[in-house]
Amino acid sequence: MFGLFKQKSAVGILQSKYEKLNSQSHRLSNNNHVESNKKNAEAIYFKIEMLQGN
């Protein structure tokens, strides 16, 4: 309840974006492997960006 208006940090935003891209990649892997690979590459890029602190 107290975290209702709390802003996410930059790392938190990137982490949620990474998780979202990873889930989309997993969902697409059943139907379209090309799109799945693109989403996976995006997810890896965001994970690297998050680890570098940019």
C-alpha positions in Angstrom: 0.0 0.0 0.0 2.8 2.4 0.9 4.6 1.7 -2.4 1.6 2.8 -4.4 3.1 6.1 -5.5 6.8 5.0 -5.5 8.6 5.6 -8.7 10.6 2.8 -10.2 14.3 3.3 -10.5 16.0 3.1 -14.0 17.2 -0.4 -13.2 13.7 -1.4 -12.2 12.3 -0.1 -15.4 14.9 -2.0 -17.5 14.3 -5.1 -15.5 10.6 -5.0 -16.1 11.2 -4.3 -19.8 13.6 -7.3 -19.9 11.1 -9.6 -18.3 8.4 -8.4 -20.7 10.6 -9.0 -23.8 11.6 -12.4 -22.5 8.0 -13.5 -22.0 7.1 -12.3 -25.5 10.1 -14.2 -26.9 9.0 -17.3 -25.2 5.4 -16.9 -26.4 6.5 -16.3 -30.0 8.9 -19.3 -30.0 5.9 -21.6 -30.5 4.8 -19.9 -33.7 7.4 -17.6 -35.3 11.0 -18.4 -34.6 12.3 -15.3 -36.5 10.3 -12.9 -34.3 11.2 -14.9 -31.2 14.9 -14.5 -32.0 14.4 -10.7 -32.5 12.7 -10.4 -29.1 15.3 -12.5 -27.5 18.1 -10.3 -28.9 16.3 -7.2 -27.7 16.0 -8.7 -24.2 19.7 -9.5 -24.1 20.5 -6.0 -25.2 18.4 -4.5 -22.4 19.9 -6.9 -19.9 23.4 -5.8 -21.0 22.4 -2.1 -20.8 21.0 -2.7 -17.3 24.2 -4.4 -16.2 26.4 -1.6 -17.6 24.3 1.0 -15.7 23.3 3.1 -18.7 
